[in-house]
Each structure stands twice: as structure tokens, then as C-alpha cells.
């Protein structure tokens, strides 16, 4: 027994000596990030922050070829100051594991980073301090945008480029020419997500389209962490475009929309307890929307409206994050909040600001995720809007989404979703549509339109072990959709006026080392319909953030 104990002490002492002077001579020992720290860790201070920045590809991978080396060679890796700007703690401050986890989530939210880890790696007993290591893995950020897609019976294409990590600074620059079912034109956009480490953000965008031009400028400082004391937002935009109205996916009317929008608002933390925080927000919004006929108009455009208002809002946020896999995406860490999130905003229409009438505008949101069993989860999102005006018809919209996620195994997921919208007297340009992007994947875009809708979907997903040259992860899917949009006073055709049904199979491709991280969905689907123009199987290709 004594000999065994002496042997263990010899091994431990040898390990300290081999670790080098930086540990043994300073009285510091390496710790396993996966194991809990000793008790009273809150009394320890952060003596040093180390940064380890990884390039895009692991060149020791057996599938490494020339373009992996080329990408690593010519990619500008995210600079250490850019990473440091997002770190929410400093050397000399007390260790707070919750702040380390919050920093890790903030870094992972940056699209130019594929993964981030913030861990305690050394413990120094002599001075009760720790060393924290921030490790990041870059994404390929210069993306040529050359794409051709077919979705909902419409062809979409664009060409251009997007740089999501300009010279390693985290800034975004985008230029593209696009052509879709509504319009074609070009767009320029610049975004800085954290100006000089101040957590101020700015975005500038300009677009010159076939149906008009638009621009946007935004300067804001959000509640970027749970302890943020205040927030600010300023936004100015103008958008001119043609809006089409559809029936069964076919355009029957078009009109010109001209919208001028501006908002300035501020927010303050009014209470914080443990992992919960409440904010008070106030703001002024100018929202002037005009409609005009164009050469393709077959009926009068909607009535002009101005909803300029002064508003006050409240929100409640409960932080209860967990690292999840194969939740909304696949083969990557997802930070999912299982705490409550709620907000209420009440605005008063003000004729002194330009509103056409007096009245009030209410908006409320509620969101929550639950873990039902070790392998199943439930997510819920709801939103309520109500607009009342002296010269406006009373308008309401209640939107809900309920989703059940069940992991049949580590690589098999079954998801069921039900979303419903109940509206009343919605503006013509804000009615609910289904088909294509908006549910009912086997049907064309804008197939049904109305004040109300309901869609039920179920989907089986098989995540394969195929990782094609460290570039693309592959998953397979099979799905069934059923849904309907109704209560449309302008509908004229009796075809497919009831519940729609569709089913299909698909392939999901995830560019695992690209900054956009959009999942490319290729589906082959068949609608169940009495419309003779939709007989047979249909295919679609679309890129989106979620599976």
C-alpha cells in the first residue's frame, strides 16, 4: 500500500516537472476543463487569459488535399484583438463561470467562427488564481455567391461575393446581383458587429432593384449580455418595391410600395436576480407607407397608412442555456435557451408625428423550450399584435409555433411541428401565405393567402456519417405536410380551397466550414391536389438557417 502511494506521488511530481517551469515553478497545475474546479472557485481571480486561434481546416485529417492547405494559407485568421473584443471578462477580475459560458456563447454566435471554447486550464493555489484559455476555430469567410435555385415553381439566382470576416476583423462586406420571383437588382451591404470592442453595432445597406431602390442605416448597442445596463437603437430606411398578389401561385395583380421608416429607442435594466433580467424600453417610430398602381396593376392598390407612434415596452429574459446537438441544425453545437422569454410593447399613434389617425398598437411575444425526457424536447413561440385606430378597422394577429423534437438515436431525429395564425382585417400586403418557403413544401410560393392559416408537418431526419472532404455534412429527410390558409376576401377560384397535403424526400447539405452555415435543402415532393397544373413530382432547392 505504501509502495503504491509512493509510486503515485512520484508520477504526479514527474508530471509537474515535465510540464515546464511555467507550471511547476509558479505553483500552478493544469486542470481538466471537463472536470469541476475545486470548491470556492468564485474566490479565485483570473491571472491570465490565453488565446488559441485555430485555422479553418485540420491538416492532419486523412482527407486533407490541396485546397485545404490553400484555404488555410490564404485565409486571414480572426485577429486576437477581434476575439478579445468579445471576451466579457478581464485579467484581475474574480472568476465567474457563468460569464465564461456567456462569452463562449457570444463567440459562437459570430458566423466567422465555427466553434469556441472558454475554459479554465490552469489553477494556481499559491495566489488562488486561474488561467483561462479562449480557443476559437475559424470558418472560411470569403464566399463567392453563385447560385441557381428552384423553389415553389420559381427560379432564383444570384452572383456576387460575401466576406464575413474582412481582414480578420469580424466585419462583413457583401455585394451581389440577384434575380427572384419578385425582382432583380444589385445590393451592397456592410456590417460591423462590435465596433472597437464597444459592443456598438452598425449596418449600412443599399440596393438598386428593377422596381426601385432601398437603403438602410442602423446604429445600435444591444443588451449583449445579461448584466448589460442599457441599450440604444437608431434605424433609418427607405424601400421602394413592387408587390405582387397571387392566387394558386399565379400572379394576378401588382402595385408599387414606398415605405419610409425611422426609429430611435433606448432601454434600461430595471431588475436582475440570478439568471433573470427585466428591461424597460421607450422609443419613437416613424412609419409612413404609400401604395401606387404600376403598369401591371389590375386592381387598385391598398390604402396608404402612417403608423408613426410613441411606445413603451417591457421584456423579461431568463437565461438557462444548454449546449445541444441536432436540434435546429445538425453536427454542430447549438446554444438553446430553456428559460422564459417575454416582451410587451404598447404604442400610441401620434398625429403630430404624421399618423393619419389616433389609436394604439400592442405587440407581445412569449417563448419557452422544455426538455420532456432525456431524448425529447418541446419548443413554443407565440406573438400577438393588435392595432386599433379611430379610422382603422380593428386588426389582430395571433401567431403560434409548437415543435416537438425526438432523438430516435444519435443520428436519427423525428420532428413534428404545428403552426397556426389567427388574424382579423390584416392589411392586404401583410396577409398570411403558405406554399414554398412558407410551409407546404410541395406547393408553389403564395399558393394560398388569407387572414388565417394552420400547418402541421412531421419529418424524419437521418444524419449520415458522410463528411465530404471536411466541406459538407450530409443528412437525409422524409416529410409530410398538411395545411391551409383561408379567410381571404379577394379569393375567386374554388380550386384547392380546402386543406392541402404534400409529402416528399430530401437531402440536406451543411457546409461545415463556411461562415454562412446555411443548410442547403434539395427536396423532391408531390402535392395531393385537384389542380391539374400540379400533377406529378416537384423539386425545390433552398438554403436556410434551420434544418
C-alpha positions in Angstrom: 0.0 0.0 0.0 2.8 2.4 1.0 4.8 1.5 -2.2 1.7 2.2 -4.4 1.2 5.6 -2.7 4.9 6.5 -3.2 4.6 5.5 -6.9 1.6 7.8 -7.4 3.4 10.7 -5.7 6.5 10.1 -8.0 4.3 10.1 -11.1 2.5 13.3 -10.0 5.8 15.0 -9.3 7.3 13.9 -12.6 4.2 15.3 -14.4 4.7 18.7 -12.8 8.4 18.8 -13.7 7.7 17.7 -17.3 5.0 20.4 -17.7 7.8 23.0 -17.6 8.7 26.0 -15.5 5.5 27.8 -16.3 3.6 25.4 -14.1 5.9 23.7 -11.6 8.0 26.8 -10.7 4.9 29.0 -10.3 2.9 26.6 -8.2 0.3 26.2 -11.0 -1.2 22.9 -12.2 -3.0 22.1 -15.3 -6.7 21.2 -14.8 -9.0 19.2 -16.9 -11.7 21.5 -18.4 -14.2 18.7 -18.3 -13.8 18.2 -14.5 -15.3 20.6 -12.0 -13.0 23.1 -10.2 -12.3 22.8 -6.5 -14.8 24.4 -4.1 -14.9 28.2 -3.6 -13.9 28.9 -7.2 -15.7 32.2 -7.0 -13.0 33.5 -4.6 -10.3 33.0 -7.3 -9.1 35.7 -9.7 -8.2 35.4 -13.3 -4.5 35.9 -13.5 -4.1 35.4 -17.3 -6.2 35.0 -20.4 -4.6 32.9 -23.2 -5.8 32.8 -26.8 -5.5 29.9 -29.1 -6.7 30.6 -32.7 -7.2 27.6 -35.0 -7.3 27.9 -38.8 -10.1 26.6 -40.9 -9.1 23.0 -41.7 -7.2 20.4 -39.7 -4.4 19.5 -42.0 -3.7 16.2 -40.1 -7.1 14.9 -41.2 -6.8 11.9 -43.5 -8.9 13.5 -46.2 -6.7 16.6 -46.4 -6.0 17.6 -50.0 -4.5 20.7 -51.8 -7.5 23.0 -51.3 -7.5 22.6 -47.5 -3.9 23.8 -47.5 -4.7 26.6 -50.0 -7.7 27.8 -47.8 -5.5 27.9 -44.6 -2.7 29.6 -46.5 -4.8 32.5 -48.0 -7.5 32.9 -45.3 -6.8 35.8 -42.9 -7.4 34.2 -39.5 -9.5 36.2 -37.0 -7.2 38.5 -35.2 -6.6 38.2 -31.4 -7.9 41.8 -30.8 -11.2 40.8 -32.6 -11.6 37.8 -30.3 -10.6 39.8 -27.2 -13.2 42.5 -28.0 -15.9 39.8 -27.4 -14.5 38.5 -24.2 -16.7 39.6 -21.3 -14.1 39.3 -18.5 -10.6 40.8 -17.9 -7.4 39.7 -16.1 -7.5 40.5 -12.4 -11.3 40.1 -12.2 -12.9 37.4 -10.0 -13.6 34.1 -11.8 -17.3 33.7 -12.7 -18.1 30.5 -14.6 -21.4 31.9 -15.8 -19.6 34.8 -17.5 -17.2 32.3 -19.2 -20.1 30.4 -20.6 -21.8 33.7 -21.7 -18.6 34.6 -23.5 -18.4 31.3 -25.2 -22.0 31.7 -26.5 -21.2 35.2 -27.8 -18.2 34.0 -29.7 -20.2 31.1 -31.2 -22.8 33.5 -32.4 -20.3 35.1 -34.7 -20.7 33.5 -38.1 -17.0 33.7 -38.9 -16.3 31.3 -36.0 -17.2 27.6 -36.4 -16.6 26.8 -32.7 -15.4 28.5 -29.5 -14.4 27.2 -26.1 -13.7 29.3 -23.0 -12.1 27.1 -20.2 -10.1 27.3 -17.1 -6.8 25.4 -18.0 -4.5 26.2 -15.0 -5.1 26.5 -11.3 -2.5 28.4 -9.1 -3.0 27.5 -5.5 -0.3 29.9 -4.1 -2.2 33.0 -5.1 -5.7 31.5 -5.6 -5.8 32.4 -9.3 -6.6 30.6 -12.6 -5.6 30.9 -16.2 -8.5 31.0 -18.7 -7.9 29.8 -22.3 -10.1 31.1 -25.1 -9.9 28.7 -28.1 -11.6 29.5 -31.5 -11.9 27.8 -34.8 -12.3 29.9 -37.9 -14.8 29.4 -40.8 -14.0 30.1 -44.4 -15.4 33.6 -44.7 -14.9 34.7 -48.4 -17.9 33.2 -50.2 -18.5 33.6 -53.9 -22.3 33.8 -54.3 -23.0 31.9 -57.5 -26.3 30.0 -57.1 -29.3 28.8 -59.0 -32.3 27.6 -57.1 -35.8 26.3 -57.9 -38.4 26.6 -55.2 -42.1 26.7 -55.2 -42.3 26.8 -59.0 -40.0 29.8 -59.2 -36.3 30.1 -60.2 -33.9 32.2 -58.1 -30.3 33.1 -58.9 -27.6 35.4 -57.6 -24.0 36.2 -58.3 -21.6 38.2 -56.1 -19.5 37.7 -53.0 -19.7 38.0 -49.3 -16.8 38.5 -46.9 -17.9 37.8 -43.3 -14.5 38.4 -41.7 -12.9 41.3 -43.5 -9.1 41.1 -42.9 -9.8 39.1 -39.7 -11.8 41.9 -38.1 -15.2 40.3 -37.9 -16.7 43.0 -40.2 -18.9 41.9 -43.1 -18.9 43.2 -46.7 -21.3 41.9 -49.3 -22.1 42.7 -53.0 -24.4 40.7 -55.2 -26.7 40.7 -58.2 -29.9 38.7 -57.7 -33.0 37.6 -59.6 -36.0 36.0 -58.0 -39.8 35.8 -58.4 -40.3 39.4 -57.3 -37.5 41.5 -58.7 -33.9 41.6 -59.8 -31.1 44.1 -59.0 -27.9 44.5 -57.0 -27.2 45.0 -53.3 -24.3 46.3 -51.3 -24.1 45.8 -47.5 -21.6 46.5 -44.7 -21.9 45.3 -41.1 -19.7 45.8 -38.1 -20.9 43.7 -35.2 -18.7 45.1 -32.5 -17.0 48.5 -33.1 -13.7 48.6 -31.4 -14.8 46.3 -28.5 -17.5 48.8 -27.5 -20.4 46.4 -28.5 -21.9 49.1 -30.6 -23.0 47.8 -34.0 -23.6 49.4 -37.3 -25.1 48.3 -40.6 -25.3 50.1 -44.0 -27.1 48.7 -47.0 -28.1 49.9 -50.4 -30.0 48.2 -53.2 -30.9 49.2 -56.7 -33.7 46.9 -57.9 -35.8 46.7 -61.1 -38.7 48.0 -59.1 -37.0 50.8 -57.1 -34.2 51.4 -54.7 -33.8 51.0 -51.0 -31.3 51.9 -48.3 -30.8 51.2 -44.6 -28.6 52.6 -41.9 -28.6 51.3 -38.3 -26.5 52.1 -35.3 -27.3 50.3 -32.1 -25.9 48.9 -28.9 -28.0 45.8 -27.8 -28.3 44.1 -24.4 -25.4 42.0 -25.4 -25.0 40.2 -22.0 -27.4 39.5 -19.2 -25.8 42.2 -17.0 -26.0 45.0 -19.6 -27.3 48.2 -18.0 -28.7 49.9 -21.1 -29.3 49.6 -24.8 -29.8 52.0 -27.7 -31.1 51.8 -31.3 -31.3 54.2 -34.2 -32.5 53.0 -37.6 -33.3 54.8 -40.8 -34.5 53.1 -44.0 -36.4 53.7 -47.3 -37.7 50.9 -49.5 -39.3 51.2 -52.9 -40.5 47.9 -54.5 -43.3 46.3 -56.4 -45.5 43.9 -54.5 -47.4 41.1 -56.3 -50.6 39.4 -55.3 -51.1 35.7 -56.1 -53.7 33.0 -56.3 -52.7 29.4 -56.6 -49.1 30.6 -57.1 -50.0 32.7 -60.2 -49.7 36.5 -60.1 -52.9 38.4 -60.8 -52.0 41.9 -59.6 -49.1 44.2 -58.8 -48.6 47.6 -57.3 -45.8 49.9 -56.1 -44.9 50.2 -52.4 -43.0 53.1 -51.0 -42.1 53.0 -47.3 -40.1 55.4 -45.2 -39.1 54.2 -41.8 -37.2 55.6 -38.8 -36.9 54.6 -35.2 -34.9 55.7 -32.2 -35.2 53.9 -28.9 -33.5 53.3 -25.6 -33.6 50.5 -23.0 -32.6 50.2 -19.3 -32.2 47.3 -17.0 -34.8 47.7 -14.2 -34.1 44.5 -12.2 -31.8 41.5 -12.2 -31.9 38.4 -10.0 -29.7 35.4 -10.5 -30.2 34.4 -14.2 -33.3 36.6 -14.8 -33.4 40.2 -16.0 -36.1 42.8 -16.9 -35.8 45.8 -19.2 -37.8 48.9 -19.8 -37.7 50.3 -23.3 -39.1 53.5 -24.8 -39.0 54.8 -28.4 -40.4 56.8 -31.2 -41.2 55.2 -34.6 -41.9 56.9 -37.9 -43.6 54.6 -40.3 -45.1 56.1 -43.5 -46.3 53.6 -46.2 -47.7 54.7 -49.6 -49.0 52.5 -52.4 -49.4 53.4 -56.1 -50.5 51.5 -59.2 -48.0 50.5 -61.8 -48.1 49.3 -65.4 -49.1 45.7 -64.3 -51.9 46.7 -61.9 -55.3 45.1 -62.5 -56.9 46.4 -59.3 -56.5 49.5 -57.0 -53.6 49.3 -54.6 -54.1 49.2 -50.8 -54.9 52.3 -48.8 -52.0 54.5 -47.7 -51.1 54.3 -44.0 -48.9 56.0 -41.4 -48.4 54.2 -38.1 -46.0 56.7 -36.5 -46.1 56.3 -32.8 -44.5 56.8 -29.4 -44.2 53.5 -27.5 -43.1 51.9 -24.2 -42.0 48.3 -23.8 -41.1 45.7 -21.2 -39.2 42.5 -21.6 -38.2 39.6 -19.3 -35.4 37.2 -20.1 -34.4 34.1 -18.2 -31.0 32.6 -19.0 -30.9 28.8 -18.9 -28.8 27.8 -21.8 -27.7 24.3 -22.8 -25.4 23.0 -25.5 -27.4 20.9 -27.9 -26.7 18.9 -31.0 -29.1 18.0 -33.9 -31.7 20.4 -32.5 -32.4 23.1 -35.2 -29.3 22.2 -37.2 -27.0 19.2 -37.2 -23.4 18.2 -36.5 -22.7 21.4 -34.6 -23.1 22.9 -31.2 -26.3 24.9 -30.7 -26.9 27.2 -27.7 -30.5 26.7 -26.8 -32.2 28.7 -24.1 -34.6 26.8 -21.9 -35.6 29.9 -19.9 -38.7 32.0 -20.3 -38.6 35.0 -22.7 -41.4 37.5 -22.9 -42.0 41.1 -24.1 -44.8 43.6 -24.3 -44.8 46.8 -26.3 -47.6 49.4 -26.3 -47.6 52.3 -28.8 -49.8 55.3 -29.2 -50.4 56.6 -32.7 -49.5 60.2 -32.8 -50.8 62.6 -35.5 -48.1 65.1 -34.5 -45.5 62.5 -35.9 -47.5 62.1 -39.1 -50.0 59.3 -38.2 -53.3 59.6 -40.2 -55.4 58.8 -37.1 -55.2 58.4 -33.4 -55.2 54.9 -31.8 -52.8 52.4 -30.2 -50.7 49.4 -31.2 -50.0 46.4 -29.0 -47.3 43.8 -29.6 -46.4 40.9 -27.3 -44.2 37.8 -27.6 -43.6 34.7 -25.5 -41.1 31.8 -26.0 -40.1 28.8 -24.0 -38.3 25.5 -24.5 -38.8 22.4 -22.4 -36.9 19.1 -22.0 -39.6 16.4 -21.7 -37.3 13.3 -21.5 -33.6 12.8 -22.0 -34.3 12.4 -25.7 -37.3 14.7 -26.4 -37.9 18.4 -26.3 -40.8 20.8 -26.8 -40.4 24.4 -28.2 -43.1 27.1 -28.2 -43.2 30.6 -29.8 -46.1 32.9 -29.8 -46.7 36.5 -30.9 -49.8 38.7 -30.6 -50.4 42.0 -32.4 -53.4 44.4 -32.2 -53.9 47.7 -34.0 -56.8 50.0 -33.1 -57.4 53.4 -34.8 -60.2 55.8 -35.0 -60.3 55.5 -38.8 -58.9 51.9 -39.0 -60.7 48.6 -38.8 -59.7 46.7 -35.7 -56.8 44.4 -36.6 -55.4 41.4 -34.7 -52.9 38.7 -35.4 -52.1 35.8 -33.0 -49.3 33.6 -34.3 -48.0 30.3 -32.7 -45.5 27.6 -33.3 -45.2 24.4 -31.4 -42.4 21.9 -32.2 -41.6 18.5 -30.8 -38.1 17.1 -31.3 -37.4 13.4 -30.6 -34.0 11.8 -30.9 -34.6 8.2 -32.0 -30.8 7.7 -31.8 -27.6 9.7 -32.0 -28.1 10.2 -35.8 -31.9 9.9 -36.2 -34.3 12.7 -35.4 -38.1 12.9 -35.7 -39.6 16.4 -35.6 -43.3 17.3 -35.6 -44.4 20.9 -35.9 -47.7 22.7 -35.7 -48.0 26.4 -36.5 -51.2 28.4 -36.7 -52.1 32.1 -37.3 -55.4 33.7 -36.5 -55.8 37.2 -38.0 -58.5 39.7 -38.5 -58.6 42.5 -41.0 -54.9 42.2 -41.9 -53.5 44.7 -44.4 -53.5 43.4 -47.9 -49.7 43.4 -48.1 -49.4 41.6 -44.7 -51.8 38.6 -45.3 -50.5 35.2 -44.5 -49.3 33.0 -47.3 -48.5 29.3 -47.5 -46.6 27.3 -50.1 -42.9 27.0 -50.8 -40.8 28.9 -48.3 -43.9 29.4 -46.1 -44.7 25.8 -45.3 -46.4 23.3 -47.7 -43.2 22.4 -49.5 -44.9 20.5 -52.3 -46.8 23.6 -53.5 -45.7 26.8 -55.3 -45.0 30.0 -53.5 -48.0 32.1 -52.4 -50.3 29.2 -53.2 -52.9 30.1 -50.6 -53.4 33.5 -48.9 -55.7 34.6 -46.1 -56.1 36.1 -42.6 -55.8 32.7 -41.0 -53.6 29.6 -41.6 -52.6 26.3 -40.0 -49.8 23.9 -41.0 -48.9 20.6 -39.5 -45.7 18.9 -40.5 -43.7 15.8 -39.5 -40.2 15.0 -40.7 -37.8 12.1 -40.2 -34.1 13.0 -40.4 -31.2 10.6 -40.8 -27.8 12.2 -40.2 -25.2 10.3 -42.2 -21.6 9.8 -41.3 -20.6 11.3 -44.7 -18.3 14.3 -44.3 -17.2 15.1 -47.8 -13.6 16.3 -47.6 -14.3 18.3 -44.5 -16.5 20.5 -46.6 -20.1 19.2 -46.5 -22.0 17.1 -44.0 -24.9 15.1 -45.4 -28.3 14.2 -44.0 -31.4 12.6 -45.5 -35.1 13.5 -44.8 -38.6 12.4 -45.4 -41.6 14.6 -44.7 -45.4 15.0 -44.8 -47.2 18.4 -44.7 -50.8 19.4 -44.2 -52.1 22.9 -44.1 -54.4 25.6 -45.2 -54.7 29.4 -45.4 -58.2 30.9 -45.5 -60.4 33.9 -44.9 -59.3 35.8 -48.0 -62.0 38.3 -49.2 -60.2 38.5 -52.6 -60.1 34.8 -53.4 -62.1 33.9 -56.6 -61.2 30.3 -57.5 -62.7 27.2 -55.9 -59.7 25.0 -56.8 -57.7 23.8 -53.7 -59.8 25.9 -51.4 -59.6 23.3 -48.6 -56.7 21.7 -46.7 -53.7 20.9 -48.7 -51.5 17.8 -48.4 -48.0 17.0 -49.6 -45.2 14.6 -49.0 -41.6 14.1 -50.1 -38.0 13.2 -49.5 -34.9 15.3 -49.5 -31.2 15.7 -49.0 -29.7 18.3 -46.6 -26.1 19.6 -47.2 -24.4 21.5 -44.4 -21.2 23.4 -45.4 -19.4 22.6 -42.2 -16.6 25.1 -42.5 -18.3 28.1 -44.2 -19.3 31.3 -42.4 -22.9 31.4 -43.7 -23.7 27.9 -42.3 -26.9 27.7 -44.2 -28.3 24.3 -44.8 -28.9 23.5 -48.5 -32.2 21.6 -48.9 -32.9 19.6 -52.0 -36.4 18.2 -51.9 -38.5 16.0 -54.2 -42.1 16.3 -53.3 -45.6 15.5 -54.5 -48.7 17.6 -53.8 -52.1 16.0 -53.2 -54.3 18.4 -55.2 -57.2 18.7 -57.6 -55.3 21.3 -59.6 -54.3 19.7 -62.9 -51.3 22.0 -63.3 -49.6 20.5 -60.3 -49.8 16.8 -61.1 -46.6 14.8 -60.6 -43.5 15.3 -58.5 -41.9 18.7 -58.0 -38.4 19.6 -56.8 -37.0 22.5 -54.9 -33.6 23.8 -53.8 -33.4 26.3 -51.0 -30.8 27.5 -48.4 -31.9 28.3 -44.9 -30.5 28.5 -41.3 -32.6 25.7 -39.8 -32.8 22.1 -40.9 
